Amino acid sequence: MMQPRYHSKTRTEHLIATGRVILSTFFLFAVWLDPSEPTRYAATTYGILSGYLGYSLVIGVLTWRQAFGWTKLHLFTHSIDLLVFACLMFLTTGPNSPFFVYFIFILVCATFRWQWRGTLWTAVAAMCITLLLAWYPSNLLLNQNFELNRFIIRIAYLAVVAGLLGYFGAYEESMREILAMLSQWPRETLPQEPGADGQGMLGHAAAILRAPRVVLLWEEEEEPWLHLLCWTAEGCHYEWKEPDVFGEIVADGLEQASFFTRDAGSSHIPVVCNTVAGLQQRYGAPLNAELVRRFDICSACVSPLDGEKISGYLLALDRGQLTPDDLVLGGIVAHEIAARLDHALLLKQLQQGAAADERLRLAHDLHDGLLQSLAGAGLQLVAASRLIESDPAGSRDSIMQVQQLLAAEQRDLRMQINDMKPLFSRRKTEEFGLAKRLEELAGRIKRQWEVACSVTCHSPTPRLQRSMAREIYFVVHEALINAVRHAEATTLRAEICFDAQWARITVIDDGRGFGFQGCYDQDQLSDLKRGPVTLRERIDALNGRLVIDSSERGARLDITLPLIEQGG
């Protein structure tokens, strides 16, 4: 399988290919400048070096142009490098060969490719080659120029270099694992009950920090509680306590510093802390004694949480080996956790705000719809009671109209209740039918209030989201009912026009107007606290605009509402 061109393994192969070309070129050039080595098999050695240079160029071109990343190709080129290394040493005085330095290149290649495992096996292979060459009688043991001390030094040199590169490979592999885990945080945050949800996040933090236990303590700026979340391999435990139960959690001077100690309860063990001034060492108990007893803390690496709305500490406990690198890593993990705690708190506040907005919307809907209709039904029943004896037929008609009105309001109330249910439990409802509902509204107002009322849509009604269609309906409903109830209008007219982005509503009546005369927009009405309060609040919530032109001969309301995305 080929690797992408900018994959880290591809970049490694580019570096190795370039180094191979440079090294083989300089080997050939060095032998040409100093022909004293090889003294034997000179033609063979020149041939091997020339062929190896050509092979290096071919592999280099293929690697740079095609971005080869096959594992088999890596093994093949690594084996060729080892074979060439063995041949050149055999042809040039074995372990004392000047080509011995080529071993460093092969070890580095193995470290880059396979980390410490590659270094180990390559070192074993190279040492075996060196020992076999030293054992080969006709080449070395009978050669009086063989230098045993140089041979021993070079073997030790190989072992030391292999150990250093192996450690480097293991460290690099560990850093890659940590970076991978930092980029793969679980999606869980910490809502109201973070015990179960914190399991994934704190478990991930414990894996990054290599800690058997992790304790998280934090306070929210608007709640007087100290939250505690403790993770172990057995599970996650959450509780909350009074904010001063542990007093000052960390010692003076360490509030904003990351630090670690190997014995949190001792005042004689040094505490290594990373402050603004740099890495420092101090003595004294770094943590509150009650906190140390509560969680049986010995070794601890502590990082502060400094979020927008939360503050606290992250404690990685029971680590055997602690270094200043752990302070940096702990700070990164603490920053990520603080951001997620902030996110969870903001999400909670948004949910509470959305619930409050929904309650306000429901109150407006009940006021503008059900309560207004019940008021009209009550008036009709009073009128019908007066006609029972003098006009029984007219009384029956009025009662039938009240029955139809109550049936319509019952249907609307049932639809509102269904819309408030969770999405997965809702029944499938029909389209709101805005034009038809507005026509029914006009007829109902005519019958209830015995006035002339018309509602006209001048352009085809677009397919609106159900919530938006309902809002338009209630805006028109509230505007018409206000005119007939409070302004004593006898003629009402509502006109609605739609375009791609806006719904434009005009309501005109011949009543006595509002308690002011003149033309006012929504901002002026709000500043002067004039106009229909409920209607103004509803339009505000929809980010719409309202202009009222009021006089003694009636009023005109121009309402503009933005249309949200069209949906089902």
C-alpha positions as CSV (number, residue, x, y, z in Angstrom):
1,M,0.0,0.0,0.0
2,M,1.4,3.4,-1.0
3,Q,1.6,6.2,1.6
4,P,0.4,9.7,0.9
5,R,3.1,12.0,-0.3
6,Y,3.2,14.1,2.9
7,H,2.8,11.1,5.3
8,S,5.5,11.1,8.0
9,K,6.8,7.7,6.8
10,T,7.2,9.1,3.3
11,R,9.2,12.0,4.6
12,T,11.4,9.5,6.4
13,E,12.0,7.5,3.2
14,H,12.9,10.8,1.4
15,L,15.5,11.5,4.1
16,I,16.9,8.0,4.0
17,A,17.1,8.0,0.2
18,T,18.9,11.3,0.1
19,G,21.3,10.2,2.9
20,R,22.1,7.0,1.0
21,V,23.0,8.8,-2.2
22,I,25.2,11.3,-0.4
23,L,27.0,8.6,1.7
24,S,27.6,6.3,-1.3
25,T,29.0,9.2,-3.4
26,F,31.4,10.3,-0.7
27,F,32.5,6.6,0.0
28,L,33.4,6.2,-3.7
29,F,35.1,9.6,-3.8
30,A,37.1,8.8,-0.6
31,V,38.3,5.5,-1.9
32,W,39.4,7.2,-5.2
33,L,41.4,9.8,-3.2
34,D,43.0,7.2,-1.0
35,P,43.6,4.0,-2.9
36,S,45.6,2.4,0.0
37,E,42.3,0.8,1.0
38,P,41.2,-1.6,-0.2
39,T,44.5,-3.3,-0.8
40,R,42.9,-6.5,-1.8
41,Y,40.0,-7.0,-4.2
42,A,40.2,-3.4,-5.4
43,A,38.3,-4.0,-8.6
44,T,35.5,-5.8,-6.7
45,T,35.3,-3.0,-4.1
46,Y,35.1,-0.3,-6.8
47,G,32.4,-2.3,-8.6
48,I,30.3,-2.7,-5.5
49,L,30.6,1.0,-4.6
50,S,29.7,2.0,-8.2
51,G,26.8,-0.3,-8.3
52,Y,25.6,0.8,-4.9
53,L,25.8,4.4,-6.0
54,G,23.6,3.6,-9.1
55,Y,21.2,1.6,-6.9
56,S,21.0,4.6,-4.5
57,L,20.2,7.0,-7.3
58,V,17.4,4.7,-8.7
59,I,15.8,4.3,-5.2
60,G,16.1,8.0,-4.6
61,V,14.3,8.9,-7.9
62,L,11.6,6.4,-7.3
63,T,11.1,7.5,-3.7
64,W,10.9,11.2,-4.5
65,R,8.7,10.8,-7.6
66,Q,6.4,8.0,-6.5
67,A,6.3,8.5,-2.7
68,F,6.8,4.8,-2.2
69,G,5.6,3.6,1.2
70,W,5.5,-0.2,0.9
71,T,6.7,-2.1,4.0
72,K,8.3,-4.7,1.7
73,L,10.3,-2.0,-0.1
74,H,11.6,-0.8,3.3
75,L,12.7,-4.3,4.2
76,F,14.3,-4.9,0.8
77,T,16.4,-1.6,0.9
78,H,17.3,-2.2,4.5
79,S,18.6,-5.7,3.7
80,I,20.5,-4.4,0.7
81,D,22.2,-1.8,2.9
82,L,23.2,-4.5,5.4
83,L,24.5,-6.8,2.7
84,V,26.6,-4.0,1.1
85,F,27.9,-3.1,4.6
86,A,29.0,-6.7,5.2
87,C,30.7,-7.0,1.8
88,L,32.6,-3.8,2.1
89,M,33.9,-4.8,5.6
90,F,34.9,-8.2,4.3
91,L,36.9,-6.7,1.5
92,T,38.6,-4.1,3.7
93,T,40.1,-5.6,6.8
94,G,36.9,-6.7,8.5
95,P,36.1,-5.1,11.9
96,N,38.9,-2.6,11.4
97,S,37.4,-1.4,8.1
98,P,37.0,2.3,7.5
99,F,33.5,1.4,6.2
100,F,32.5,0.6,9.8
101,V,31.0,4.1,10.1
102,Y,28.3,3.0,7.7
103,F,26.8,1.1,10.5
104,I,25.6,4.4,12.1
105,F,23.6,5.2,9.0
106,I,21.9,1.8,9.0
107,L,21.0,2.1,12.7
108,V,19.5,5.5,12.2
109,C,17.5,4.2,9.2
110,A,16.1,1.4,11.4
111,T,15.2,3.8,14.2
112,F,13.3,6.1,11.9
113,R,11.5,3.2,10.3
114,W,10.6,0.8,13.1
115,Q,11.7,2.7,16.3
116,W,13.5,0.7,19.0
117,R,12.5,-2.7,17.6
118,G,14.3,-1.9,14.3
119,T,17.3,-0.6,16.1
120,L,17.6,-3.7,18.2
121,W,17.4,-6.2,15.4
122,T,19.6,-4.2,13.1
123,A,22.2,-3.9,15.9
124,V,22.1,-7.7,16.5
125,A,22.5,-8.4,12.8
126,A,25.4,-5.9,12.4
127,M,27.2,-7.4,15.5
128,C,26.8,-10.9,14.2
129,I,28.3,-9.8,10.9
130,T,31.3,-8.2,12.7
131,L,31.9,-11.2,14.9
132,L,31.7,-13.6,11.9
133,L,34.3,-11.5,10.0
134,A,36.5,-11.5,13.1
135,W,36.1,-15.3,13.3
136,Y,36.9,-15.9,9.6
137,P,40.4,-17.4,9.9
138,S,41.9,-16.6,6.5
139,N,40.9,-13.0,6.8
140,L,41.6,-11.8,10.4
141,L,42.7,-14.3,13.1
142,L,45.8,-15.2,11.0
143,N,46.4,-11.6,10.1
144,Q,49.1,-10.2,12.3
145,N,47.7,-6.7,11.7
146,F,44.5,-7.5,13.5
147,E,44.0,-5.1,16.4
148,L,42.0,-6.7,19.2
149,N,41.7,-3.5,21.2
150,R,40.1,-1.6,18.3
151,F,37.8,-4.6,17.7
152,I,36.6,-4.5,21.3
153,I,36.2,-0.7,21.3
154,R,34.1,-0.9,18.1
155,I,31.8,-3.6,19.5
156,A,31.2,-1.5,22.6
157,Y,30.7,1.5,20.3
158,L,28.0,-0.4,18.4
159,A,26.3,-1.4,21.6
160,V,26.3,2.2,23.0
161,V,25.1,3.8,19.8
162,A,22.4,1.1,19.4
163,G,21.2,1.7,23.0
164,L,21.0,5.5,22.5
165,L,19.2,5.2,19.2
166,G,16.9,2.5,20.7
167,Y,16.0,4.9,23.5
168,F,15.4,7.7,21.1
169,G,13.2,5.4,19.0
170,A,11.2,4.3,22.1
171,Y,10.8,8.0,23.2
172,E,9.7,9.1,19.7
173,E,7.1,6.2,19.6
174,S,5.8,7.2,23.0
175,M,5.5,10.8,21.9
176,R,3.6,9.8,18.8
177,E,1.2,7.8,20.9
178,I,0.6,10.7,23.2
179,L,0.0,13.1,20.2
180,A,-2.4,10.6,18.7
181,M,-4.4,10.4,22.0
182,L,-4.4,14.2,22.3
183,S,-6.0,14.4,18.9
184,Q,-8.6,11.8,19.7
185,W,-10.4,13.1,22.7
186,P,-13.8,11.4,23.3
187,R,-16.8,13.5,22.6
188,E,-18.3,13.2,26.1
189,T,-18.5,16.4,28.1
190,L,-19.6,16.8,31.7
191,P,-23.3,17.8,32.0
192,Q,-25.4,17.8,35.2
193,E,-24.3,14.3,36.3
194,P,-20.8,13.8,35.1
195,G,-20.1,10.5,36.8
196,A,-20.8,8.3,33.8
197,D,-20.0,10.8,31.1
198,G,-16.7,11.7,32.7
199,Q,-15.6,8.1,32.5
200,G,-14.4,8.4,28.9
201,M,-12.8,11.8,29.2
202,L,-10.9,11.2,32.5
203,G,-10.0,7.7,31.4
204,H,-8.5,9.2,28.3
205,A,-6.6,11.8,30.4
206,A,-5.3,9.0,32.6
207,A,-4.0,7.1,29.6
208,I,-2.2,10.2,28.3
209,L,-0.7,11.0,31.7
210,R,0.1,7.3,32.4
211,A,-1.6,7.7,35.8
212,P,-3.4,4.9,37.7
213,R,-5.7,7.5,39.3
214,V,-7.0,10.9,38.2
215,V,-8.9,13.4,40.4
216,L,-10.6,16.4,39.0
217,L,-11.8,19.2,41.3
218,W,-13.6,22.3,40.0
219,E,-15.9,25.1,40.9
220,E,-18.4,27.0,38.7
221,E,-18.5,30.8,38.9
222,E,-22.3,30.9,39.5
223,E,-22.7,27.9,41.8
224,P,-21.2,27.6,45.4
225,W,-20.2,24.0,45.1
226,L,-17.0,22.0,44.8
227,H,-17.3,19.2,42.2
228,L,-15.1,16.1,42.6
229,L,-14.6,13.5,40.0
230,C,-12.3,10.6,40.7
231,W,-11.3,8.0,38.0
232,T,-9.7,4.7,38.6
233,A,-9.5,1.5,36.5
234,E,-12.5,0.2,38.4
235,G,-14.8,3.1,37.5
236,C,-15.6,6.8,38.0
237,H,-17.0,8.4,41.1
238,Y,-18.6,11.9,41.2
239,E,-19.7,13.9,44.2
240,W,-20.1,17.6,45.2
241,K,-19.2,19.3,48.5
242,E,-19.2,22.6,50.2
243,P,-16.6,24.9,48.5
244,D,-14.4,25.3,51.6
245,V,-14.4,21.6,52.6
246,F,-10.7,21.4,51.7
247,G,-9.8,25.0,52.4
248,E,-7.0,26.2,50.1
249,I,-6.4,23.1,47.9
250,V,-2.8,24.0,47.1
251,A,-0.2,25.9,49.0
252,D,0.5,29.6,48.7
253,G,2.4,30.4,45.6
254,L,1.2,27.3,43.7
255,E,-2.3,28.5,42.7
256,Q,-1.4,29.1,39.0
257,A,1.5,26.7,38.7
258,S,1.9,23.1,37.5
259,F,3.9,21.0,40.0
260,F,4.7,17.5,41.0
261,T,5.9,15.8,44.1
262,R,6.7,12.2,45.1
263,D,5.2,12.5,48.6
264,A,2.3,15.0,48.9
265,G,2.1,14.7,52.7
266,S,5.7,15.4,53.4
267,S,7.3,18.8,53.9
268,H,10.8,17.5,53.3
269,I,10.4,16.1,49.8
270,P,11.1,18.7,47.0
271,V,8.2,20.0,44.9
272,V,9.1,20.8,41.3
273,C,6.9,23.5,39.9
274,N,6.6,25.2,36.5
275,T,5.8,28.9,37.1
276,V,5.9,32.0,35.0
277,A,9.5,32.5,36.2
278,G,10.4,29.0,34.9
279,L,11.1,25.7,36.5
280,Q,11.7,25.9,40.2
281,Q,12.1,23.7,43.2
282,R,10.7,24.3,46.7
283,Y,10.0,22.5,49.9
284,G,6.8,22.2,51.9
285,A,3.5,20.3,51.7
286,P,2.0,21.4,48.4
287,L,-1.6,20.1,48.9
288,N,-4.2,20.5,51.6
289,A,-3.7,17.8,54.3
290,E,-7.4,16.9,54.4
291,L,-7.4,16.4,50.6
292,V,-4.3,14.2,50.9
293,R,-6.0,12.0,53.5
294,R,-9.3,11.9,51.6
295,F,-7.7,10.5,48.4
296,D,-4.7,8.8,50.1
297,I,-2.3,10.9,47.9
298,C,1.4,10.1,47.7
299,S,2.8,10.9,44.3
300,A,1.0,13.6,42.4
301,C,1.3,15.8,39.3
302,V,-1.1,18.8,39.7
303,S,-2.2,21.1,36.9
304,P,-4.5,24.1,37.3
305,L,-7.8,24.4,35.4
306,D,-8.3,28.0,34.2
307,G,-11.5,28.2,32.2
308,E,-13.8,31.0,31.3
309,K,-16.5,29.9,33.8
310,I,-14.7,27.3,35.9
311,S,-11.6,27.0,38.0
312,G,-10.0,24.0,39.7
313,Y,-7.2,21.4,39.5
314,L,-6.4,18.2,37.7
315,L,-4.4,15.6,39.9
316,A,-2.7,12.7,38.2
317,L,-1.9,10.3,41.1
318,D,0.4,7.3,41.8
319,R,2.9,7.9,39.0
320,G,6.2,6.1,39.7
321,Q,8.4,8.3,37.6
322,L,7.8,12.1,37.2
323,T,9.7,14.5,35.0
324,P,9.3,18.2,34.0
325,D,7.9,16.9,30.7
326,D,4.9,15.6,32.7
327,L,4.2,19.2,33.8
328,V,3.9,20.4,30.2
329,L,1.8,17.4,29.2
330,G,-0.4,17.8,32.3
331,G,-1.0,21.5,31.4
332,I,-2.1,20.6,27.9
333,V,-4.6,17.9,29.2
334,A,-5.9,20.4,31.9
335,H,-6.4,23.0,29.3
336,E,-8.5,20.6,27.2
337,I,-10.6,19.5,30.2
338,A,-11.2,23.1,31.2
339,A,-12.4,23.9,27.7
340,R,-14.8,20.9,27.8
341,L,-16.1,21.9,31.3
342,D,-16.7,25.4,30.0
343,H,-18.5,24.0,26.9
344,A,-20.7,21.8,29.1
345,L,-21.6,24.7,31.4
346,L,-22.4,27.0,28.5
347,L,-24.5,24.2,26.9
348,K,-26.4,23.8,30.1
349,Q,-27.1,27.6,30.3
350,L,-28.2,27.5,26.6
351,Q,-30.6,24.7,27.3
352,Q,-32.0,26.6,30.3
353,G,-32.4,29.7,28.2
354,A,-34.1,27.7,25.4
355,A,-36.5,26.2,27.9
356,A,-37.3,29.7,29.2
357,D,-37.9,31.0,25.7
358,E,-40.1,28.0,24.9
359,R,-42.2,28.8,28.1
360,L,-42.5,32.4,27.0
361,R,-43.6,31.4,23.5
362,L,-46.2,29.0,24.9
363,A,-47.5,31.8,27.1
364,H,-47.8,34.1,24.1
365,D,-49.5,31.4,22.0
366,L,-52.1,30.7,24.8
367,H,-52.7,34.4,25.3
368,D,-53.0,35.2,21.6
369,G,-54.9,32.1,20.6
370,L,-56.8,30.1,23.2
371,L,-57.6,32.9,25.7
372,Q,-58.8,35.3,23.0
373,S,-61.0,32.6,21.5
374,L,-62.4,31.6,24.9
375,A,-63.3,35.3,25.5
376,G,-65.1,35.4,22.1
377,A,-66.9,32.2,22.9
378,G,-68.1,33.6,26.2
379,L,-69.5,36.6,24.5
380,Q,-71.3,34.5,21.9
381,L,-72.8,32.3,24.6
382,V,-74.1,35.4,26.4
383,A,-75.7,36.6,23.2
384,A,-77.2,33.1,22.5
385,S,-78.7,32.9,26.0
386,R,-80.6,36.1,25.3
387,L,-82.0,34.7,22.1
388,I,-83.2,31.4,23.5
389,E,-86.8,32.5,24.0
390,S,-87.1,35.2,21.3
391,D,-85.1,33.5,18.5
392,P,-84.5,29.8,19.2
393,A,-83.1,29.2,15.7
394,G,-80.6,32.1,16.0
395,S,-79.6,30.9,19.5
396,R,-78.9,27.4,18.1
397,D,-76.8,28.9,15.3
398,S,-74.7,30.8,17.9
399,I,-74.2,27.7,20.0
400,M,-73.1,25.7,16.9
401,Q,-70.6,28.5,16.1
402,V,-69.2,28.3,19.6
403,Q,-69.0,24.5,19.3
404,Q,-67.1,24.9,16.0
405,L,-64.8,27.5,17.6
406,L,-64.0,25.2,20.6
407,A,-63.4,22.3,18.3
408,A,-60.9,24.4,16.3
409,E,-59.1,25.6,19.4
410,Q,-59.0,22.0,20.7
411,R,-57.3,20.9,17.5
412,D,-54.8,23.8,17.8
413,L,-54.0,23.0,21.4
414,R,-53.5,19.3,20.5
415,M,-51.1,20.3,17.8
416,Q,-49.1,22.6,20.2
417,I,-48.8,19.8,22.7
418,N,-47.6,17.4,20.0
419,D,-45.0,20.0,18.9
420,M,-43.7,20.2,22.4
421,K,-43.0,16.5,22.7
422,P,-39.5,15.0,22.0
423,L,-38.9,14.5,18.3
424,F,-38.8,10.7,18.5
425,S,-42.2,10.5,20.2
426,R,-44.1,13.0,18.0
427,R,-46.9,11.9,15.8
428,K,-46.6,12.8,12.2
429,T,-48.7,16.0,11.7
430,E,-50.0,17.6,8.6
431,E,-48.7,20.8,7.1
432,F,-49.9,23.9,9.0
433,G,-52.0,25.2,6.1
434,L,-51.4,28.9,6.7
435,A,-53.7,30.3,4.0
436,K,-56.6,28.1,5.1
437,R,-56.1,28.9,8.7
438,L,-56.0,32.6,8.1
439,E,-59.3,32.3,6.1
440,E,-60.9,30.5,9.0
441,L,-59.6,33.2,11.4
442,A,-61.3,35.9,9.3
443,G,-64.6,34.0,9.3
444,R,-64.4,33.3,13.0
445,I,-63.8,37.0,13.8
446,K,-66.8,38.0,11.6
447,R,-69.1,35.6,13.5
448,Q,-67.8,36.3,17.0
449,W,-67.6,40.1,16.8
450,E,-70.0,40.8,14.0
451,V,-67.5,43.0,12.1
452,A,-66.2,43.0,8.5
453,C,-62.9,41.1,8.4
454,S,-60.7,39.9,5.5
455,V,-57.3,38.3,5.2
456,T,-55.6,38.2,1.8
457,C,-52.4,36.6,0.6
458,H,-51.2,38.5,-2.5
459,S,-48.6,36.0,-3.6
460,P,-48.4,32.2,-3.4
461,T,-47.6,31.1,0.1
462,P,-44.2,29.5,0.1
463,R,-43.5,26.2,1.8
464,L,-42.7,27.3,5.3
465,Q,-41.4,25.5,8.4
466,R,-44.3,24.6,10.6
467,S,-43.1,26.8,13.4
468,M,-42.7,29.9,11.2
469,A,-46.2,29.4,9.7
470,R,-47.6,29.2,13.2
471,E,-45.8,32.4,14.2
472,I,-47.2,34.3,11.2
473,Y,-50.7,33.0,12.1
474,F,-50.4,34.3,15.7
475,V,-49.0,37.6,14.7
476,V,-52.0,38.2,12.4
477,H,-54.4,36.8,15.0
478,E,-53.1,39.1,17.7
479,A,-53.1,42.2,15.5
480,L,-56.8,41.6,14.4
481,I,-58.1,40.7,17.8
482,N,-56.4,43.8,19.4
483,A,-58.1,46.0,16.8
484,V,-61.6,44.6,17.4
485,R,-61.4,44.4,21.2
486,H,-59.5,47.5,22.2
487,A,-60.0,49.9,19.2
488,E,-63.6,49.0,18.6
489,A,-63.0,48.6,14.9
490,T,-65.9,47.6,12.6
491,T,-63.8,46.9,9.5
492,L,-60.5,45.0,9.5
493,R,-58.2,44.1,6.7
494,A,-55.0,42.1,6.7
495,E,-52.7,41.6,3.7
496,I,-49.7,39.3,3.5
497,C,-47.0,39.3,0.8
498,F,-44.1,36.8,0.6
499,D,-40.8,37.0,-1.2
500,A,-37.6,34.9,-0.9
501,Q,-36.6,36.3,2.4
502,W,-39.4,38.2,4.1
503,A,-43.1,38.0,5.0
504,R,-44.7,41.4,4.9
505,I,-47.9,41.8,6.8
506,T,-50.2,44.9,6.7
507,V,-53.1,45.2,9.1
508,I,-55.5,48.1,8.7
509,D,-58.6,49.0,10.8
510,D,-61.1,51.8,11.2
511,G,-61.1,51.9,15.0
512,R,-60.1,54.7,17.3
513,G,-56.4,53.9,17.1
514,F,-53.8,53.6,19.9
515,G,-53.2,55.9,22.7
516,F,-50.9,58.0,20.5
517,Q,-51.0,59.6,17.1
518,G,-48.3,59.5,14.5
519,C,-45.9,57.0,13.0
520,Y,-43.5,55.1,15.2
521,D,-41.2,52.2,14.5
522,Q,-40.4,49.4,16.9
523,D,-37.4,51.0,18.7
524,Q,-39.5,54.1,19.4
525,L,-42.4,52.1,20.6
526,S,-40.1,50.2,23.0
527,D,-38.5,53.4,24.3
528,L,-41.9,55.0,24.9
529,K,-43.4,51.8,26.1
530,R,-46.3,52.2,23.8
531,G,-48.2,49.9,21.4
532,P,-49.4,46.3,21.8
533,V,-46.9,44.8,24.3
534,T,-47.5,41.1,23.5
535,L,-47.4,41.7,19.7
536,R,-44.2,43.7,20.0
537,E,-42.5,41.0,22.1
538,R,-43.5,38.3,19.6
539,I,-42.1,40.3,16.7
540,D,-38.9,41.0,18.7
541,A,-38.5,37.3,19.4
542,L,-38.7,36.6,15.6
543,N,-36.1,39.4,14.8
544,G,-38.9,41.2,12.9
545,R,-39.8,44.9,12.4
546,L,-43.0,46.7,13.4
547,V,-44.2,50.2,12.3
548,I,-47.5,51.6,13.6
549,D,-49.3,54.6,12.1
550,S,-52.1,55.6,14.5
551,S,-54.8,58.2,14.2
552,E,-58.4,58.9,15.4
553,R,-59.7,57.3,12.2
554,G,-57.9,54.0,12.7
555,A,-54.5,52.4,12.7
556,R,-52.1,50.7,10.2
557,L,-49.5,48.1,11.3
558,D,-46.7,47.2,8.9
559,I,-44.9,44.1,10.1
560,T,-41.9,42.5,8.4
561,L,-40.8,39.0,9.5
562,P,-37.7,37.2,8.2
563,L,-38.4,33.7,6.8
564,I,-36.1,31.0,8.1
565,E,-34.8,28.1,6.0
566,Q,-37.6,26.3,4.1
567,G,-38.2,22.9,5.5
568,G,-40.7,20.1,5.8
